[in-house]
Amino acid sequence: MIRPEESRSRMLDLGAALLRQLPAETAHRATLVLARAAGRLLPEPAPDDPRLAVEAFGLNFPNPVGLAAGFDKDAQVPDAMAKFGFGFVECGTVTPRPQAGNPRPRLFRLRQDAAVINRMGFNNSGSTIAAANLRARRGHGIVGINIGANKDSSDRIGDYAWCFSELAPVADYVTVNVSSPNTPGLRGLQNRDELTRLLGIMTNARAKLYDDTPSARTMRKPILLKIAPDLDLHALDEIADVVRASGIEGLIVSNTTIARPPLRSRHGDEAGGLSGRPLFEPSTRMLAEMHMRLKGAVTLVGVGGIASGQDAYAKIRAGASLVQLYTALAFHGPGLVTCIKRELLACLQRDGFANVCEAIGTGEDQVKA
Ligand SMILES: Cc1cc2nc3c(=O)[nH]c(=O)nc-3n(C[C@H](O)[C@H](O)[C@H](O)COP(=O)(O)O)c2cc1C
């Protein structure tokens, strides 16, 4: 017999299959509209199996599978996405001022490679709109906000400080994104000196926010840093040093890659960041490298090419406490989330782990460079 949850999942996947017939960005816009409607109609998801629960940077995640940044840039549908079973949702990237992003086309499906190339360029409605959307939320799921700088900004670090002050009070955590390949020069903020200055300003902004209004809303919000997968081992050493000294709570590994492994799809030569299956191996290797360097010092979030419970499990064994995905959702629809959680539980059981937490970092050696 088909359970109501499964039949709902199948309907959603059918809807997703229809959307895939549309051009990529049109499909994405339609998805946001449908998600908003679904958010009102869908019941709360069934409670997660307690073996999937993770406690990280002071928050209790019902399961470790999150929605990665870029899907919901303006924080329009975090509650709806939580209803599809995500353990947390990251909105953004948000910049202080609204910006249109790069000219279209700027989003390409690489079907044969189970991948996407995007050069969206931080299209978003600005921090004031995102903050208003987050303030109007009704749901109680964990929502992070991912922040960045405007393309034409003369003070990029100031942009991060602005976004932090405006958005930290209305989010559960804040991700500092210095790894988009689509804002020229942004990745330069990953250099030792720039990163030290940036994270110093973030932690000061946090201290100031809390000192000025020490309420639950401005509570010391966790800060995460999101890095690119296109870094050499020396750069990883430097980033690990800076992160350890900075007092931030987490590291997200990784954003999209500018590398181009052999691809079969006709859009493989498009400029922008590549995500999906071809990113799985390099981003997982990098995660293991960062786990070696940072063991226990900060929480690691594994992102890049996750399309199954086995993939999520591999990231967890490489050192991730939490994982995120985006591209596979575009190919498989929201039913994928339930499927990943079921497969993840099966992996844990097969290998004799009592819960997700027991498995974290236990396979680091298998994936190191
Ligand atoms: C269309 C698209 C837009 C994205 N926009 C952002 C963004 O605004 N900020 C960000 O930090 N990452 C962004 N990402 C990167 C994802 O959050 C994620 O790090 C990357 O896609 C790897 O995960 P995946 O292989 O599961 O998609 C974007 C990815 C895609 C495909």
The ligand as a Tripos MOL2 file, in Angstrom:
@<TRIPOS>MOLECULE
LIG
   31    33     1     0     0
SMALL
NO_CHARGES

@<TRIPOS>ATOM
      1 C1         21.6030   28.0650   -9.6610 C.3       1 LIG1
      2 C2         22.5220   28.0940   -8.4780 C.ar      1 LIG1
      3 C3         22.6300   29.2540   -7.7310 C.ar      1 LIG1
      4 C4         23.4790   29.2800   -6.6260 C.ar      1 LIG1
      5 N1         23.5440   30.4280   -5.8890 N.ar      1 LIG1
      6 C5         24.3040   30.4410   -4.7670 C.ar      1 LIG1
      7 C6         24.3270   31.5860   -3.9470 C.ar      1 LIG1
      8 O1         23.6590   32.5870   -4.1940 O.2       1 LIG1
      9 N2         25.1280   31.5570   -2.8460 N.ar      1 LIG1
     10 C7         25.8810   30.4510   -2.4990 C.ar      1 LIG1
     11 O2         26.5650   30.4680   -1.4850 O.2       1 LIG1
     12 N3         25.8430   29.3480   -3.2700 N.ar      1 LIG1
     13 C8         25.0790   29.3050   -4.3600 C.ar      1 LIG1
     14 N4         25.0390   28.1750   -5.1290 N.ar      1 LIG1
     15 C9         25.8920   27.0280   -4.7650 C.3       1 LIG1
     16 C10        25.1480   25.9910   -3.9410 C.3       1 LIG1
     17 O3         24.7210   26.5230   -2.7120 O.3       1 LIG1
     18 C11        26.0500   24.7540   -3.6740 C.3       1 LIG1
     19 O4         27.1610   25.1770   -2.8980 O.3       1 LIG1
     20 C12        26.5780   24.1280   -4.9590 C.3       1 LIG1
     21 O5         25.6080   24.1680   -5.9740 O.3       1 LIG1
     22 C13        27.0070   22.6790   -4.7370 C.3       1 LIG1
     23 O6         25.9320   21.8800   -4.3070 O.3       1 LIG1
     24 P1         25.0620   20.9720   -5.3410 P.3       1 LIG1
     25 O7         26.0420   20.2000   -6.1770 O.co2     1 LIG1
     26 O8         24.2090   20.1090   -4.4680 O.co2     1 LIG1
     27 O9         24.2610   21.9240   -6.1380 O.co2     1 LIG1
     28 C14        24.2170   28.1270   -6.2590 C.ar      1 LIG1
     29 C15        24.0850   26.9570   -7.0120 C.ar      1 LIG1
     30 C16        23.2560   26.9290   -8.1160 C.ar      1 LIG1
     31 C17        23.1370   25.6520   -8.8930 C.3       1 LIG1
@<TRIPOS>BOND
     1     1     2 1
     2     2     3 ar
     3     2    30 ar
     4     3     4 ar
     5     4     5 ar
     6     4    28 ar
     7     5     6 ar
     8     6     7 ar
     9     6    13 1
    10     7     8 2
    11     7     9 ar
    12     9    10 ar
    13    10    11 2
    14    10    12 ar
    15    12    13 ar
    16    13    14 ar
    17    14    15 1
    18    14    28 ar
    19    15    16 1
    20    16    17 1
    21    16    18 1
    22    18    19 1
    23    18    20 1
    24    20    21 1
    25    20    22 1
    26    22    23 1
    27    23    24 1
    28    24    25 2
    29    24    26 1
    30    24    27 1
    31    28    29 ar
    32    29    30 ar
    33    30    31 1
@<TRIPOS>SUBSTRUCTURE
     1 LIG1         1 GROUP 0 **** ****
